[in-house]
Amino acid sequence: MNRFTFLHTVRGRLLFLAIGIELFMLIVMVANSLRLQHDAMTSQARWQAAQMGPVLNAALKAPMAQQDYATVQAVLDESRETEGIDYIVVNDKNGRQVATSGLKDGEPLPAPSKSVTFFGTMDKPQFSVVVEIAQSQQRLGTLQFGLNLSNIVTARTTLLTQGIGIAALEVALSFIILFLIGLWLTRHLATLTSASLEVAGGNLSPPPVPEGCDDVGQLGAAFNTMSRTIAERIKELTAAKEAAELSGKEKRESEERLNLVLDGSNDGIWDWDIQTGRLEINRRWAEMAGYDLEEIRHHVQTWLDLIHPDDLAGVKNTLDAHLSGETQHYETEHRICTKNGEWIWILDRGKVVVRDKNGVPLRAAGTHTDITSRKIADQLLHEQAEQLELEVADRQRAQEALALKQCQLENVNSSLQQRVTSAISELRQKDQVMISQGRQAAMGEMIGNIAHQWRQPLNALAMVFGNIKSAYQYQELTAGYIDKAVDDGNRLIQKMSTTINDFRNFFSPDKDKKTFPVREQIEHAVSLVAAAMTSQNITIHLSAPDELMVNGFPNEYSQVLLNLLTNARDAIRESNVDSGIITIRLFERDGRACTSVRDNGAGIPGDVIDRIFEPYFSTKSLGTGIGLYMSKMIIERSMDGSIEAYNIEGGAEFVIVTGLESR
């Protein structure tokens, strides 16, 4: 008997197939994790660049506009103290380098990064970003800085090393578990195979195989039963054959004994006259089909009519092959229909016993054996074998799923606290950055508004100085004239000081909620931008009742209004409207105070209107994307209200909705 190698066994193939699949899935999982990690790291680097760019840009606008390069250098040195920045370089609008921090003398300026590479050969991984410095649409220069990615690359290497180690441990454990399961499931198959080969080699009484209560044990019990049955049947047929070879009286006695044996074996007997088609059968043959012997028409067609249509073609082919001499015996297993319409399985065996001198078959005889119970047992055995295969597959999948879940649980348990801490810290940093950027952007707008507010008093103050000089030249300078000029100058200077105090109070955060009139805060915000609006040919119309009172933070409410007014001004300028109109309307709706700000600009593009309140999303070419997001946060979180945006005919409308004071 040929000995099987381990790979030729069922357990060997199942084991190597399972390990191969697991290795493939682990490789796919690790590769996908690396891809996701690379994408996340790339997004993190770009997000950090997007955070730092606007902050540095806002801090450098004023000194760049004044060509105060010493202040620029101081800002660069202070900014590079922030962890994660390798270098910062500022060039003026002519491309001349005016300030640098972090680069050695003569060291070339790195090229701007288009993407983040974590597998490169850089000694110090960086992400270089170039940002244009501009103020009032006037280009002042460029800012380039490099983010240090060493911490991100180190974290990726650590995670990859740990992942490979865990995967190797999982493969080793799976190999051991699956090997033991395979040994247990196939423990009797080798013995059963050896016994089957002995039966095929002629040993009809092989040693019994082990039996048991499980599926494999029941398979061994069925094999032992089959072996005993075959041995008994062979003995009976051998005895019948020896009896048939006797001559004379001994032959007749042997035939009688054979008939007794056949009757005792519960088999049916048939004798077919091939030339006439007559079929002689015994009573047992008829009883198998559920008939009395007298009810059966003794013709071969009767037998053919009882055969199942699906089996008929195969039976005829086997019979024809034997009649033509191609086979020594005729033997088929087929179904026949009983009198009550049920189907039973028949083992039909026979042989041509008489041929003429030309070999033409004349007579054939054989037996019918009811093997329905055996077929049912075979079917049950087949179903049990399939069920065993399914259970093996289910157990393998269960083991794989259990190992995966255990790995995931360990990863979650080990990194949960770290993730929570990191997420909280990251959210706080984001909030601080956004608040800082929002205030810096608002301060930039306010500086422009202060310039417009001071323009008229400064012109008037210049005229006072000019009048004093003229009076002195024409000898009209008297004590009364000087007193009047000094009073006019002091009045103008006091007006400018009042403007500064208004803007300073505007940026002072409210400590506690309080009740305030909405109209007063609207007028306050309008007064801060009125001069700038007038200079750009934009008219503001205000319609507001005096009695609407809300509870909240008045300065923050004014900041939101100022942001909406600034956005409306920018929308009007970008749409090239000759006469800009901003309409502010205060009204009550469903028991809540509503402030509407409309403009006659071009409106909001329909494909982005749902995103305008997202952080860092802006429809402006130089916008930071912080103003509307911070406005939404102030109204929703600080004042329990909401802010809405719509496109209307000829422009856009923003509506601030807050609760009224409880009466």
MARTI-155924 format. One line per 2 residues: their letters; for each residue x, y, z of C-alpha. Coordinates in steps of 0.1 Angstrom, whole numbers, m for minus. Layout:
N
A = X Y Z | ...
! end
This chain:
663
MN = 0 0 0 | 14 34 m9
RF = 21 57 20 | 6 92 18
TF = 27 123 25 | 14 148 49
LH = 2 171 21 | m18 142 6
TV = m39 138 38 | m71 156 44
RG = m59 173 76 | m27 183 58
RL = m45 200 30 | m70 216 52
LF = m43 229 75 | m21 244 48
LA = m52 258 30 | m64 275 62
IG = m29 288 70 | m25 301 34
IE = m58 319 36 | m50 334 70
LF = m16 346 57 | m32 361 27
ML = m58 379 48 | m32 391 72
IV = m11 405 44 | m41 422 29
MV = m50 436 63 | m15 449 70
AN = m13 464 35 | m46 481 39
SL = m36 493 74 | m5 508 59
RL = m25 525 32 | m50 539 56
QH = m22 550 79 | m4 567 50
DA = m36 585 40 | m42 596 76
MT = m6 608 80 | m8 627 48
SQ = m41 643 58 | m25 652 93
AR = 5 668 77 | m17 688 53
WQ = m40 698 82 | m11 710 102
AA = 1 730 73 | m34 745 68
QM = m34 754 105 | m1 771 106
GP = m3 790 72 | m32 814 81
VL = m17 821 116 | 17 830 102
NA = 2 849 73 | m20 870 96
AL = 10 878 119 | 32 888 89
KA = 8 910 70 | 13 942 89
PM = 52 942 92 | 55 931 56
AQ = 33 959 45 | 55 983 65
QD = 87 966 54 | 96 961 90
YA = 118 931 84 | 132 931 120
TV = 97 924 133 | 93 898 105
QA = 125 880 118 | 112 882 154
VL = 79 867 144 | 98 839 125
DE = 120 831 155 | 91 831 179
SR = 70 809 156 | 97 783 151
ET = 97 776 188 | 65 758 182
EG = 72 720 182 | 71 705 147
ID = 85 735 125 | 120 729 110
YI = 124 762 92 | 106 794 81
VV = 116 817 52 | 100 849 40
ND = 106 865 6 | 94 899 m5
KN = 73 904 m36 | 104 906 m57
GR = 115 871 m45 | 143 885 m23
QV = 148 866 10 | 141 891 38
AT = 140 868 69 | 148 832 77
SG = 148 809 107 | 159 773 109
LK = 181 772 77 | 219 772 79
DG = 239 798 59 | 241 786 23
EP = 217 758 27 | 194 756 m3
LP = 156 762 2 | 137 729 0
AP = 112 726 m28 | 75 728 m19
SK = 60 694 m11 | 32 681 m33
SV = 27 650 m12 | 40 634 19
TF = 65 605 15 | 71 582 44
FG = 94 557 26 | 120 581 13
TM = 157 584 23 | 154 619 39
DK = 175 622 71 | 147 645 85
PQ = 113 640 69 | 96 674 61
FS = 65 688 45 | 73 722 29
VV = 45 747 23 | 45 780 4
VE = 18 806 13 | 13 840 m4
IA = 13 870 19 | m13 896 7
QS = m33 924 22 | m62 941 6
QQ = m56 921 m26 | m20 934 m28
RL = 7 908 m29 | 34 915 m2
GT = 56 884 m6 | 57 847 1
LQ = 60 826 32 | 76 791 31
FG = 79 768 62 | 87 731 67
LN = 68 708 91 | 89 681 109
LS = 74 647 103 | 99 626 123
NI = 73 618 151 | 48 606 125
VT = 73 584 108 | 85 569 141
AR = 49 561 151 | 43 544 118
TT = 75 522 121 | 65 512 157
LL = 29 503 146 | 42 483 116
TQ = 67 463 138 | 41 455 164
GI = 15 445 137 | 40 421 121
GI = 48 405 155 | 12 400 164
AA = 4 385 129 | 33 360 133
LE = 21 350 167 | m14 345 154
VA = m2 323 125 | 18 301 149
LS = m11 297 173 | m36 290 144
FI = m12 264 130 | m10 245 163
IL = m48 247 170 | m58 236 135
FL = m32 208 135 | m47 194 167
IG = m82 197 154 | m72 179 122
LW = m56 151 141 | m88 146 162
LT = m112 148 133 | m93 123 111
RH = m80 100 139 | m97 68 124
LA = m94 76 87 | m61 59 82
TL = m73 27 98 | m105 28 77
TS = m86 34 45 | m63 4 53
AS = m92 m19 60 | m110 m8 28
LE = m79 m16 7 | m77 m51 23
VA = m113 m57 13 | m105 m46 m22
GG = m75 m69 m22 | m97 m100 m14
NL = m96 m101 24 | m133 m100 32
SP = m127 m103 70 | m104 m73 78
PP = m97 m64 114 | m126 m42 127
VP = m119 m4 127 | m125 16 159
EG = m160 27 165 | m175 56 185
CD = m204 79 192 | m193 108 170
DV = m195 110 132 | m161 94 125
GQ = m169 66 150 | m203 60 134
LG = m185 58 100 | m163 30 114
AA = m193 12 128 | m211 13 94
FN = m179 0 77 | m177 m29 102
TM = m214 m38 95 | m208 m36 58
SR = m178 m59 60 | m197 m85 80
TI = m226 m84 56 | m204 m88 25
AE = m185 m117 41 | m218 m134 49
RI = m232 m128 15 | m201 m141 m2
KE = m202 m172 18 | m239 m177 8
LT = m231 m172 m29 | m201 m195 m27
AA = m222 m222 m13 | m249 m216 m39
KE = m223 m217 m67 | m209 m250 m54
AA = m243 m265 m52 | m251 m254 m87
EL = m221 m272 m101 | m233 m306 m88
SG = m248 m329 m113 | m279 m351 m113
KE = m296 m355 m80 | m269 m335 m62
KR = m275 m307 m87 | m312 m307 m81
ES = m306 m309 m43 | m282 m280 m46
EE = m307 m260 m66 | m333 m267 m40
RL = m308 m256 m13 | m300 m225 m34
NL = m337 m216 m36 | m339 m220 1
VL = m309 m198 6 | m324 m172 m18
DG = m357 m174 m1 | m339 m170 33
SN = m320 m141 20 | m352 m124 11
DG = m342 m119 m26 | m364 m121 m56
IW = m356 m145 m85 | m362 m138 m122
DW = m357 m160 m153 | m360 m142 m186
DI = m367 m159 m220 | m350 m134 m242
QT = m365 m145 m275 | m401 m144 m263
GR = m398 m118 m236 | m415 m140 m210
LE = m403 m133 m175 | m406 m159 m147
IN = m404 m144 m112 | m409 m158 m77
RR = m433 m145 m51 | m407 m125 m33
WA = m400 m105 m65 | m437 m96 m67
EM = m439 m88 m30 | m410 m63 m33
AG = m432 m43 m57 | m462 m46 m34
YD = m481 m71 m57 | m493 m106 m54
LE = m477 m130 m78 | m510 m135 m97
EI = m513 m97 m103 | m480 m95 m122
RH = m480 m99 m160 | m451 m122 m167
HV = m433 m102 m194 | m401 m82 m194
QT = m420 m50 m203 | m437 m52 m169
WL = m403 m49 m153 | m393 m20 m176
DL = m425 m1 m168 | m418 m2 m131
IH = m383 14 m134 | m379 50 m125
PD = m377 72 m157 | m345 88 m145
DL = m329 53 m141 | m343 36 m172
AG = m317 47 m197 | m288 36 m175
VK = m304 2 m168 | m309 m4 m206
NT = m273 6 m214 | m259 m18 m187
LD = m282 m46 m199 | m274 m41 m236
AH = m236 m41 m227 | m240 m75 m210
LS = m262 m90 m237 | m236 m81 m264
GE = m209 m97 m244 | m190 m66 m233
TQ = m194 m75 m196 | m194 m108 m178
HY = m223 m99 m155 | m252 m76 m154
ET = m256 m55 m123 | m275 m22 m116
EH = m290 m3 m87 | m322 14 m97
RI = m356 25 m83 | m389 8 m91
CT = m424 20 m83 | m445 m1 m59
KN = m482 m7 m61 | m489 21 m36
GE = m468 46 m56 | m437 46 m34
WI = m402 42 m48 | m378 15 m35
WI = m342 8 m44 | m334 m26 m61
LD = m300 m42 m66 | m306 m61 m98
RG = m279 m87 m107 | m279 m114 m134
KV = m262 m132 m162 | m269 m147 m196
VV = m270 m185 m189 | m277 m197 m224
RD = m264 m185 m258 | m267 m202 m292
KN = m237 m212 m313 | m234 m177 m327
GV = m234 m162 m292 | m269 m148 m294
PL = m283 m146 m258 | m313 m169 m253
RA = m319 m170 m216 | m308 m149 m186
AG = m314 m153 m148 | m308 m132 m118
TH = m320 m118 m85 | m336 m87 m71
TD = m324 m74 m37 | m342 m47 m18
IT = m314 m23 m8 | m337 6 2
SR = m325 6 38 | m289 5 26
KI = m294 34 3 | m310 53 32
AD = m280 45 53 | m256 55 25
QL = m275 88 21 | m274 94 59
LH = m237 86 59 | m231 110 30
EQ = m251 137 47 | m232 131 79
AE = m199 133 60 | m210 166 45
QL = m221 178 79 | m187 169 92
EL = m170 189 65 | m193 219 73
EV = m186 216 110 | m148 215 103
AD = m151 246 81 | m173 264 107
RQ = m148 256 135 | m120 269 114
RA = m139 301 107 | m148 303 143
QE = m111 299 153 | m101 326 128
AL = m128 350 140 | m119 343 176
AL = m83 351 170 | m92 382 151
KQ = m115 394 178 | m89 387 205
CQ = m63 407 185 | m87 436 180
LE = m98 435 217 | m61 436 228
NV = m54 466 205 | m85 484 217
NS = m77 478 254 | m41 489 250
SL = m48 521 230 | m83 532 242
QQ = m70 555 270 | m43 569 247
RV = m69 576 219 | m93 593 243
TS = m65 615 258 | m52 623 223
AI = m86 630 209 | m95 654 238
SE = m61 672 234 | m65 675 197
LR = m100 689 200 | m88 715 225
QK = m59 725 202 | m82 728 173
DQ = m106 750 192 | m78 772 204
VM = m64 775 169 | m98 783 154
IS = m106 809 181 | m72 825 176
QG = m75 825 138 | m111 839 140
RQ = m100 867 163 | m69 875 142
AA = m91 876 110 | m116 899 128
MG = m88 921 140 | m75 925 105
EM = m110 936 94 | m112 960 123
IG = m79 976 115 | m93 984 81
NI = m125 998 97 | m104 1019 121
AH = m86 1034 92 | m119 1044 76
QW = m132 1058 109 | m100 1079 114
RQ = m98 1092 78 | m123 1120 83
PL = m109 1132 117 | m74 1131 104
NA = m83 1152 74 | m101 1177 97
LA = m71 1177 120 | m48 1184 91
MV = m70 1213 81 | m68 1228 116
FG = m30 1227 114 | m31 1242 79
NI = m54 1270 92 | m30 1278 121
KS = m1 1281 96 | m21 1303 73
AY = m32 1326 102 | 4 1329 113
QY = 15 1339 78 | m12 1365 75
QE = m6 1377 111 | m42 1367 120
LT = m30 1343 148 | m46 1355 180
AG = m50 1339 214 | m87 1333 207
YI = m79 1317 173 | m53 1294 190
DK = m78 1284 217 | m105 1276 191
AV = m80 1256 170 | m68 1237 201
DD = m104 1229 211 | m112 1217 175
GN = m80 1195 176 | m89 1181 210
RL = m124 1173 199 | m111 1155 168
IQ = m85 1136 189 | m112 1126 214
KM = m134 1113 186 | m104 1091 174
ST = m99 1079 210 | m135 1070 213
TI = m132 1050 181 | m103 1030 196
ND = m123 1024 228 | m153 1011 208
FR = m131 986 189 | m113 976 221
NF = m146 970 239 | m158 951 208
FS = m130 925 213 | m135 922 251
PD = m152 888 257 | m183 888 278
KD = m179 869 311 | m215 862 319
KK = m248 861 301 | m270 891 304
TF = m301 906 289 | m295 932 262
PV = m315 950 234 | m308 935 200
RE = m312 968 182 | m284 984 203
QI = m259 957 193 | m269 959 157
EH = m264 996 157 | m230 991 174
AV = m218 967 147 | m231 990 120
SL = m213 1019 134 | m180 1001 133
VA = m182 994 95 | m203 1024 84
AA = m174 1044 72 | m158 1015 53
MT = m192 1007 37 | m197 1043 26
SQ = m162 1045 10 | m171 1014 m11
NI = m205 1028 m22 | m225 1004 0
TI = m257 1015 18 | m269 999 50
HL = m307 999 57 | m318 991 92
SA = m353 982 103 | m355 971 139
PD = m380 976 168 | m366 988 201
EL = m383 964 225 | m368 930 215
MV = m346 918 243 | m325 886 244
NG = m303 868 270 | m267 861 260
FP = m234 877 253 | m238 911 235
NE = m202 915 223 | m202 880 208
YS = m236 887 192 | m221 919 176
QV = m191 899 164 | m214 876 145
LL = m233 906 130 | m199 921 120
NL = m188 889 103 | m221 887 83
LT = m218 924 73 | m182 918 62
NA = m192 888 41 | m221 908 26
RD = m196 935 16 | m172 910 0
AI = m201 894 m19 | m212 928 m33
RE = m176 937 m43 | m170 903 m60
SN = m203 906 m80 | m193 941 m93
VD = m226 957 m82 | m225 995 m88
SG = m246 1004 m58 | m244 979 m30
II = m273 975 m5 | m273 956 28
TI = m307 953 45 | m308 945 83
RL = m342 936 96 | m351 926 132
FE = m384 909 138 | m401 883 161
RD = m411 849 147 | m427 820 167
GR = m417 836 200 | m380 841 190
AC = m359 871 179 | m347 870 143
TS = m321 892 128 | m319 891 89
VR = m289 903 69 | m296 906 32
DN = m273 917 4 | m276 923 m34
GA = m245 903 m42 | m243 872 m65
GI = m256 848 m38 | m240 815 m26
PG = m232 788 m52 | m259 761 m49
DV = m234 732 m48 | m217 745 m17
ID = m245 762 3 | m247 732 26
RI = m210 734 35 | m205 771 42
FE = m206 766 80 | m179 739 79
PY = m145 749 94 | m119 760 69
FS = m143 760 40 | m146 793 22
TK = m159 805 m12 | m134 833 m12
SL = m100 830 m28 | m82 843 3
GT = m108 833 29 | m98 813 60
GI = m132 795 64 | m133 803 101
GL = m158 832 103 | m191 815 96
YM = m180 784 115 | m172 805 146
SK = m204 825 141 | m224 792 141
MI = m207 780 172 | m213 813 191
IE = m250 814 183 | m257 776 189
RS = m235 770 219 | m234 804 237
MD = m269 816 229 | m289 784 223
GS = m300 797 189 | m294 789 153
IE = m281 806 121 | m296 799 87
AY = m285 808 51 | m306 811 20
NI = m302 823 m16 | m328 850 m25
EG = m335 868 m57 | m306 891 m64
GA = m284 880 m35 | m282 860 m2
EF = m298 862 33 | m285 851 67
VI = m309 848 96 | m298 847 133
VT = m325 831 155 | m323 835 193
GL = m347 831 222 | m364 862 236
ES = m360 873 272 | m385 854 295
R = m413 878 304
! end
